[in-house]
Amino acid sequence: MAHPVREHLHYILYSFHLVDLYHLLSPVGDASHTRSTHSGPVARCHPDTRLEVIAKIEKWIEDSDNSPILWLNGPAGSGKSAISQTIAERCAANGKIIASFFFFRGAGRRSTIHHLIPTLAHQISTLNTDAKHILINTMSNEPNLHHEKSLHYQLNELLINPIWSTGLDLSKVIIIIDALDECDDKELISEFIETIVDICNTPNFQLPFRLFLTSRVEEHIQEQFYKSTTQSVIKYLSLQNHDSTKDIEMYLENRLYLLYKSKPKMMYGISWPWPSKWHLEKLSRNAAGSFIIASTLVKFIEKERGHPNDNLQKALLMTDGLDPVYHQVITTALQENKKLPDKHLHILNRVLAVVGVAQQPLSITAMSVLLEKEAHHIVYMLLGLQAILLIPEKDNEPVKVFHTSLRDYL
């Protein structure tokens, strides 16, 4: 019969190890697929869209004889992060162990590689007891491992060995790293790709998990993925080879249908169907295969000052990517700002400058201190930018961009 005092002592020691492991690894809490929307927009595929791409990724996951790494690439705004999020959620719902890291430029610890492996390791530790015990033992012996050792050593000790200990089939453990191009450490990202490929090329070795990577096709990443040594271990999937026009049209139709139904008084007198089939096709062509452009066009129609139908007519003329949307929203907001009777509040251009140059998103409170203005004045000015910025409910939460291309534009 178990002794209750001894069991309680074991529980205390076990709990201590859990807390100690968390503090030793210091994971990034808002970098995984389970992150809250408070940390920024969480994109996922709209229902019944991207079905072909999702099917190919899920087939790769289940095919044990296939390459252990899949690289999904595509231009900015093509929906890579939404696909990563959707794959993670679908796999988790099917009982698979999922660890994920979504890089995001200008978001502090989410934009550096130093926290990548420890964060993934901590997620694995919370999902499997065997892996947790291995990690506790490893970190007890080498508490500074992730600060002092090479990426090769970290990968082996913090991910590969703990996952091997689970004894699970490789299709049951999926690691997703989204937006490699959003990481500030270009040289280290190149080193990471080279290292994981070298490990996979070790004779008689099999990676004990599926590794799903996404990025734009940028030079420092492309150089590593197109080396001759990578061909046997990496599967390539390019979104440029998939026509998303119909998916985008379906997304636009559903989102704008909800807008029409949610504002019966405002939309009174606007004949149904709205938008027309021609309008939807035109908006879809304007999006040019980019879900972020389509999403921003919808936000512009929904949230830009004025009537949604008038905003729709302006959106139909926006044919050159996101820049026309940014120009329209910012120009209108600046004009409105200049109309304020109190000239001391004509500072929207300074607010935009802060958004553009800040290394990580600032809260409304921080902006008010920096600009020496009341927080409610900052909020009032930001409301005109809701089509391109995520305005938080609380003043102490950060103001987020919907897409990092806005910083490039500013």
C-alpha positions as CSV (number, residue, x, y, z in Angstrom):
1,M,0.0,0.0,0.0
2,A,1.4,3.4,-1.0
3,H,2.5,5.7,1.9
4,P,0.6,9.0,1.7
5,V,3.5,11.1,3.1
6,R,5.9,9.6,0.6
7,E,3.5,10.2,-2.3
8,H,3.0,13.8,-1.2
9,L,6.8,14.3,-1.0
10,H,7.2,12.8,-4.5
11,Y,4.5,15.1,-5.8
12,I,6.2,18.2,-4.3
13,L,9.6,17.2,-5.9
14,Y,7.9,16.5,-9.2
15,S,6.1,19.8,-9.2
16,F,9.4,21.5,-8.3
17,H,11.0,19.9,-11.4
18,L,8.2,21.2,-13.6
19,V,8.6,24.8,-12.4
20,D,12.4,24.5,-12.6
21,L,12.2,23.2,-16.2
22,Y,10.0,26.1,-17.2
23,H,12.3,28.6,-15.8
24,L,15.4,26.9,-17.2
25,L,14.0,26.7,-20.7
26,S,12.3,30.1,-20.5
27,P,9.9,29.3,-23.4
28,V,8.2,32.1,-25.5
29,G,4.6,31.8,-24.4
30,D,3.0,33.6,-27.4
31,A,4.9,31.8,-30.2
32,S,2.9,28.5,-30.5
33,H,-0.3,27.6,-32.4
34,T,-2.2,27.8,-29.0
35,R,-1.3,31.5,-28.6
36,S,-4.0,34.0,-27.7
37,T,-5.2,36.6,-30.1
38,H,-4.1,39.2,-27.5
39,S,-0.5,38.6,-28.8
40,G,-1.5,39.4,-32.3
41,P,-3.7,38.2,-35.2
42,V,-4.0,34.4,-35.5
43,A,-4.6,33.6,-39.1
44,R,-6.1,30.2,-40.1
45,C,-7.5,28.9,-43.4
46,H,-11.1,29.9,-44.1
47,P,-13.4,26.8,-44.2
48,D,-13.3,24.9,-47.5
49,T,-10.2,26.8,-48.8
50,R,-6.7,25.5,-49.3
51,L,-8.0,21.9,-49.4
52,E,-5.5,20.7,-52.0
53,V,-2.5,22.1,-50.2
54,I,-3.7,20.8,-46.8
55,A,-4.3,17.4,-48.3
56,K,-0.7,17.3,-49.7
57,I,0.8,18.2,-46.3
58,E,-1.3,15.7,-44.4
59,K,-0.3,13.0,-46.9
60,W,3.3,13.8,-46.3
61,I,2.8,13.6,-42.5
62,E,1.4,10.1,-42.8
63,D,3.8,8.8,-45.4
64,S,6.6,7.2,-43.3
65,D,8.8,6.5,-46.4
66,N,8.8,10.2,-47.4
67,S,11.2,13.1,-46.6
68,P,11.3,14.0,-42.9
69,I,11.2,17.8,-43.7
70,L,8.6,19.7,-45.7
71,W,9.4,23.3,-46.8
72,L,6.3,25.3,-47.8
73,N,7.3,28.5,-49.5
74,G,5.5,31.4,-51.1
75,P,5.5,35.2,-51.4
76,A,4.4,37.5,-48.6
77,G,0.7,37.3,-47.8
78,S,0.1,34.0,-49.7
79,G,-1.3,32.3,-46.6
80,K,1.7,30.3,-45.2
81,S,1.0,31.1,-41.6
82,A,-2.7,30.4,-41.9
83,I,-1.9,27.0,-43.4
84,S,0.6,26.3,-40.6
85,Q,-2.0,27.2,-38.0
86,T,-4.6,25.1,-39.6
87,I,-2.3,22.1,-39.9
88,A,-1.3,22.4,-36.3
89,E,-4.9,22.6,-35.1
90,R,-6.0,19.6,-37.3
91,C,-3.1,17.5,-36.2
92,A,-3.7,18.3,-32.5
93,A,-7.4,17.4,-32.9
94,N,-6.3,14.0,-34.3
95,G,-4.3,13.2,-31.2
96,K,-0.8,14.0,-32.6
97,I,1.9,15.7,-30.5
98,I,2.4,19.2,-31.9
99,A,5.1,21.7,-31.0
100,S,5.2,24.9,-33.0
101,F,7.0,28.3,-33.2
102,F,5.6,31.2,-35.3
103,F,8.3,33.7,-35.9
104,F,7.1,37.3,-36.2
105,R,9.3,40.2,-37.1
106,G,9.6,43.0,-34.5
107,A,7.9,40.9,-31.8
108,G,10.8,40.6,-29.3
109,R,11.6,37.0,-28.4
110,R,9.4,35.8,-31.2
111,S,11.8,37.3,-33.8
112,T,15.0,35.7,-32.6
113,I,16.3,32.1,-33.0
114,H,17.7,31.9,-29.4
115,H,14.4,30.8,-27.9
116,L,13.3,28.5,-30.7
117,I,14.6,25.1,-29.6
118,P,14.0,25.7,-25.8
119,T,10.4,26.7,-26.6
120,L,9.7,23.7,-28.8
121,A,11.3,21.5,-26.1
122,H,9.1,22.9,-23.4
123,Q,6.0,22.3,-25.5
124,I,7.0,18.6,-26.0
125,S,7.6,18.3,-22.2
126,T,4.0,19.3,-21.5
127,L,2.6,16.7,-23.9
128,N,4.6,13.6,-23.1
129,T,5.8,12.3,-19.7
130,D,8.8,10.3,-21.1
131,A,10.1,13.3,-23.0
132,K,9.6,15.5,-19.9
133,H,11.7,13.2,-17.7
134,I,14.6,13.2,-20.3
135,L,14.5,17.0,-20.4
136,I,14.4,17.3,-16.6
137,N,17.5,15.1,-16.4
138,T,19.3,16.9,-19.2
139,M,18.6,20.4,-17.9
140,S,19.5,19.4,-14.4
141,N,23.0,18.3,-15.6
142,E,23.4,21.2,-18.1
143,P,21.2,24.2,-17.0
144,N,22.9,26.6,-19.5
145,L,22.9,24.2,-22.4
146,H,20.7,26.3,-24.6
147,H,22.8,29.4,-24.0
148,E,26.3,27.9,-24.4
149,K,26.0,24.9,-26.8
150,S,25.8,24.7,-30.6
151,L,22.5,24.4,-32.5
152,H,23.5,20.8,-33.3
153,Y,23.9,19.9,-29.6
154,Q,20.7,21.7,-28.7
155,L,18.7,19.9,-31.3
156,N,20.0,16.5,-30.2
157,E,19.7,17.0,-26.4
158,L,16.5,19.1,-26.3
159,L,14.4,17.7,-29.1
160,I,15.7,14.6,-30.8
161,N,16.6,12.5,-27.8
162,P,13.5,13.4,-25.7
163,I,11.3,12.6,-28.7
164,W,13.1,9.3,-29.3
165,S,12.3,8.4,-25.7
166,T,8.5,8.5,-26.4
167,G,8.8,5.5,-28.8
168,L,6.1,7.1,-30.9
169,D,5.9,6.7,-34.7
170,L,7.4,9.7,-36.4
171,S,4.0,10.6,-38.0
172,K,2.6,11.1,-34.4
173,V,5.0,14.0,-33.6
174,I,5.0,17.1,-35.7
175,I,7.2,20.2,-35.2
176,I,6.0,23.3,-37.1
177,I,8.3,26.4,-37.5
178,D,6.5,29.1,-39.4
179,A,8.0,32.2,-41.2
180,L,11.7,31.5,-41.0
181,D,12.2,34.8,-43.0
182,E,10.7,36.7,-40.1
183,C,13.6,35.7,-37.8
184,D,16.1,38.5,-37.3
185,D,19.1,36.2,-37.1
186,K,19.6,35.4,-40.8
187,E,23.0,33.7,-40.3
188,L,21.7,31.5,-37.5
189,I,18.6,30.5,-39.5
190,S,20.9,29.4,-42.3
191,E,22.9,27.5,-39.7
192,F,19.8,25.9,-38.3
193,I,18.6,24.6,-41.7
194,E,22.1,23.3,-42.5
195,T,22.3,21.6,-39.1
196,I,19.0,19.8,-39.3
197,V,19.8,18.6,-42.8
198,D,23.2,17.3,-41.7
199,I,21.5,15.4,-38.9
200,C,19.0,13.9,-41.2
201,N,21.8,12.8,-43.6
202,T,23.6,10.9,-40.8
203,P,23.9,7.2,-42.0
204,N,21.3,4.9,-40.4
205,F,19.5,7.8,-38.7
206,Q,15.9,8.7,-38.9
207,L,14.5,11.9,-37.5
208,P,11.9,10.9,-34.9
209,F,9.4,13.6,-35.9
210,R,8.0,15.4,-39.0
211,L,9.4,18.9,-39.4
212,F,7.2,21.4,-41.3
213,L,8.9,24.7,-42.2
214,T,7.5,27.7,-44.0
215,S,9.1,30.9,-45.4
216,R,9.4,33.3,-48.3
217,V,12.0,32.4,-50.8
218,E,14.7,34.6,-49.5
219,E,18.4,34.3,-50.5
220,H,19.8,33.1,-47.1
221,I,17.1,30.4,-46.8
222,Q,17.0,29.4,-50.5
223,E,20.8,28.8,-50.5
224,Q,20.4,26.1,-47.8
225,F,17.3,24.5,-49.2
226,Y,18.6,24.1,-52.7
227,K,22.0,22.5,-51.7
228,S,22.5,19.0,-53.2
229,T,22.6,17.5,-49.7
230,T,19.1,18.6,-49.0
231,Q,17.4,16.9,-51.9
232,S,16.9,13.5,-50.2
233,V,15.5,14.8,-46.9
234,I,13.3,17.8,-47.9
235,K,10.0,17.8,-49.8
236,Y,9.3,21.1,-51.6
237,L,5.8,22.7,-51.8
238,S,5.4,26.1,-53.4
239,L,2.2,28.1,-53.1
240,Q,3.1,29.9,-56.3
241,N,2.2,26.6,-58.1
242,H,-1.4,26.6,-56.6
243,D,-4.1,28.9,-58.0
244,S,-5.9,30.4,-55.0
245,T,-8.3,32.6,-57.0
246,K,-11.4,30.6,-56.3
247,D,-10.4,30.1,-52.6
248,I,-10.0,33.9,-52.2
249,E,-13.3,34.6,-54.0
250,M,-15.1,32.2,-51.6
251,Y,-13.4,33.9,-48.6
252,L,-14.5,37.4,-49.8
253,E,-18.0,36.2,-50.5
254,N,-18.4,34.7,-47.0
255,R,-16.9,37.7,-45.2
256,L,-18.8,40.3,-47.0
257,Y,-22.0,38.3,-46.7
258,L,-21.6,38.5,-42.9
259,L,-21.0,42.2,-43.2
260,Y,-24.2,42.7,-45.2
261,K,-26.3,40.7,-42.7
262,S,-24.8,42.3,-39.6
263,K,-25.6,45.9,-40.7
264,P,-29.3,45.8,-41.9
265,K,-29.9,49.4,-41.3
266,M,-26.7,50.6,-42.9
267,M,-27.2,48.3,-45.9
268,Y,-30.9,49.1,-46.4
269,G,-31.5,50.0,-50.0
270,I,-28.4,48.1,-51.2
271,S,-29.7,45.3,-53.5
272,W,-28.8,41.7,-52.9
273,P,-26.6,40.0,-53.8
274,W,-23.9,42.3,-52.5
275,P,-21.2,42.4,-53.7
276,S,-22.2,41.2,-57.1
277,K,-20.5,38.2,-58.7
278,W,-18.5,40.6,-60.9
279,H,-17.4,42.6,-57.9
280,L,-16.2,39.4,-56.1
281,E,-14.3,38.3,-59.2
282,K,-12.7,41.8,-59.5
283,L,-11.7,41.9,-55.8
284,S,-10.3,38.4,-56.1
285,R,-8.2,39.5,-59.1
286,N,-7.1,42.6,-57.2
287,A,-5.8,40.3,-54.4
288,A,-3.5,38.6,-57.0
289,G,-3.4,35.3,-55.1
290,S,-2.6,36.9,-51.8
291,F,-4.9,36.1,-48.8
292,I,-3.4,39.0,-46.8
293,I,-4.4,41.4,-49.6
294,A,-7.9,39.9,-49.6
295,S,-8.1,40.1,-45.8
296,T,-7.0,43.7,-45.8
297,L,-9.5,44.7,-48.5
298,V,-12.3,43.2,-46.4
299,K,-11.1,45.1,-43.3
300,F,-11.0,48.3,-45.4
301,I,-14.6,47.7,-46.6
302,E,-15.7,46.9,-43.1
303,K,-13.9,49.4,-41.0
304,E,-12.8,52.4,-43.1
305,R,-14.9,55.5,-42.3
306,G,-17.8,55.8,-44.7
307,H,-20.4,53.5,-46.0
308,P,-19.3,49.9,-46.8
309,N,-20.7,50.2,-50.4
310,D,-18.6,53.3,-51.0
311,N,-15.6,51.6,-49.5
312,L,-16.3,48.6,-51.9
313,Q,-16.1,51.0,-54.9
314,K,-12.7,52.2,-53.7
315,A,-11.5,48.7,-53.1
316,L,-12.4,47.7,-56.6
317,L,-9.8,50.3,-57.9
318,M,-7.0,49.0,-55.7
319,T,-5.1,46.8,-58.1
320,D,-1.4,47.1,-57.0
321,G,-1.2,45.0,-53.8
322,L,-1.4,46.4,-50.3
323,D,0.2,49.8,-51.0
324,P,-3.0,51.3,-52.4
325,V,-4.9,50.1,-49.3
326,Y,-2.3,51.5,-46.9
327,H,-2.2,54.8,-48.9
328,Q,-6.0,55.2,-48.8
329,V,-6.3,54.4,-45.1
330,I,-3.4,56.5,-43.9
331,T,-4.2,59.4,-46.2
332,T,-7.8,59.6,-44.9
333,A,-6.7,59.2,-41.3
334,L,-4.1,62.0,-41.7
335,Q,-6.7,64.3,-43.3
336,E,-9.1,63.6,-40.4
337,N,-6.3,64.3,-37.9
338,K,-5.5,67.7,-39.4
339,K,-9.2,68.7,-39.1
340,L,-9.0,68.4,-35.3
341,P,-9.4,71.9,-33.7
342,D,-6.7,71.2,-31.2
343,K,-3.5,71.5,-33.2
344,H,-1.5,69.9,-30.4
345,L,-3.2,66.6,-31.4
346,H,-2.0,66.8,-35.1
347,I,0.5,64.1,-34.3
348,L,-0.8,61.0,-36.2
349,N,2.3,61.1,-38.4
350,R,4.4,60.7,-35.2
351,V,2.2,57.8,-34.1
352,L,2.7,56.1,-37.4
353,A,6.5,56.7,-37.2
354,V,6.5,54.9,-33.8
355,V,4.5,52.0,-35.2
356,G,7.0,51.8,-38.1
357,V,10.3,52.0,-36.3
358,A,9.6,50.3,-32.9
359,Q,11.6,47.1,-32.5
360,Q,8.6,45.5,-30.8
361,P,5.0,46.6,-30.6
362,L,4.3,49.3,-28.1
363,S,1.1,49.6,-26.0
364,I,-1.1,52.7,-26.1
365,T,0.1,53.6,-22.6
366,A,3.8,53.5,-23.9
367,M,2.9,55.6,-26.9
368,S,1.2,58.2,-24.7
369,V,4.3,58.4,-22.5
370,L,6.6,58.6,-25.5
371,L,4.5,61.2,-27.3
372,E,3.5,63.0,-24.1
373,K,-0.2,62.8,-25.0
374,E,-3.2,61.3,-23.1
375,A,-3.9,57.6,-23.8
376,H,-7.5,58.3,-25.0
377,H,-6.1,60.8,-27.6
378,I,-3.8,58.1,-28.9
379,V,-6.8,55.6,-29.1
380,Y,-8.9,58.2,-30.9
381,M,-6.2,58.7,-33.6
382,L,-5.6,55.0,-34.0
383,L,-9.3,54.2,-34.6
384,G,-9.0,55.6,-38.2
385,L,-6.4,52.9,-38.8
386,Q,-8.4,49.9,-37.8
387,A,-8.3,48.5,-41.3
388,I,-4.5,48.0,-41.1
389,L,-3.8,47.9,-37.3
390,L,-5.1,45.7,-34.5
391,I,-6.2,48.2,-31.7
392,P,-6.2,46.4,-28.3
393,E,-9.1,46.6,-25.9
394,K,-6.8,47.6,-23.0
395,D,-4.3,50.5,-23.0
396,N,-1.5,48.3,-21.6
397,E,-1.6,45.8,-24.5
398,P,0.4,46.3,-27.7
399,V,-0.9,47.8,-30.9
400,K,-0.2,45.2,-33.6
401,V,0.1,45.3,-37.4
402,F,-2.0,42.8,-39.3
403,H,1.0,42.2,-41.6
404,T,4.6,43.1,-41.3
405,S,4.5,44.7,-44.8
406,L,3.0,47.8,-43.2
407,R,6.3,48.5,-41.5
408,D,8.0,48.2,-44.9
409,Y,5.5,50.7,-46.4
410,L,6.0,53.2,-43.5
